């Protein structure tokens, strides 16, 4: 048995080596790409402008419009073709804020101090139209029935939502890079549980969460509450905050709502628990920038191919961000890398056989909306459901509604590469269960083994724009990256700023992306596809 096992392993290794050997690599071009990426990089110039000149880029905000315009200008400056914005319909209203403050008021005659408290508003919630003052009351609503407990009790009050959270000291460093052990762990594949059971659970949770949020928004307005404060998702003075209210015109947006650092939220809970009166002054300058629902916009550009120009290789990243930091790691890093990859290819005079198209997505943070709309328009989509309950769900939770509807360009699409896990160094790529892709990726990574990239994991990774392609059977991939402090300090927080990025990592990533898309655009065949829903083909 041992001899046969050794033979099987040897045959597998031999087949893999043959597959790699059959994947031609233009090392002269890869060398030019490396030289341009490592010695003449402009990636930090792009990154800096997006983060420190334009700043946070909430979808449909004025800053996002500036980002669309600026990136179009850079693509034109670099000589790319077909530079344009493409709309996706009825995203909703734009929103922005310029300042926010929360102050605990004291009685000076009693020697009580005035204390500023650190909090920032949730997107798509209204401003206060000047400072408002009110008594603080604690409100804990976990289900619709809990609303009855607060009827007639909230007028003129400022609400403290939820309970205190116990501080848990960290046992790991904030910033993390992969080592040999963690990269080896990525090679393990977990057999998934029943997809139907998982979907049913997530649908129930999503539906209940949405129903409760809408009811609470309307209830707080009807009851005349002044503002609401919830606890940040992270400790250590980090404000982690996303959206509240509603971006849709005609829906209740609720009252001004902020997320507060836990170290300031918890003492307020303790004070109320001890029957101490607390009075706050809240001042939020925030506004909706549109009166009606507006389309969102993706920005696209390309290098036209020769010989197979109607076939397409794509690369992309989402340009929208949340609003409290500057959208640096999430995801100016990805945008800067993808833009730099295109600049590099133009700078080295690359002549791809297939067209290479870059997409800077919008609406990713609200559920991959921009990339999903683009894929549906140009490549494929499942039929829209007719059941209103299904229509209300995001695409990831909808039940299958019939056979995939393929557009004209479906069979001309080759592959899509995405970046959206912070600014950390590329260590390899997730093959998204596309086993035929693995030896191709291993061959393509070989020229970058010396800069730390060499791992190909069979497993899936989710939650970003490559899923819009993968969902309809098109090859879409996300790179394995060093985490740095993305999931400990930065993700969706006010610390998502320039200083948490690593310039050398972004240079390395841009070189790999440029090489990957060039390889895909010059190989003889379209990129291999995995089976879609077990039907034997994409």
Order of alpha helices (4+ residues) and beta strands (2+ residues): alpha-alpha-alpha-alpha-beta-beta-beta-beta-beta-beta-alpha-alpha-beta-beta-alpha-beta-beta-beta-alpha-beta-alpha-beta-alpha-beta-beta-beta-alpha-beta-alpha-beta-alpha
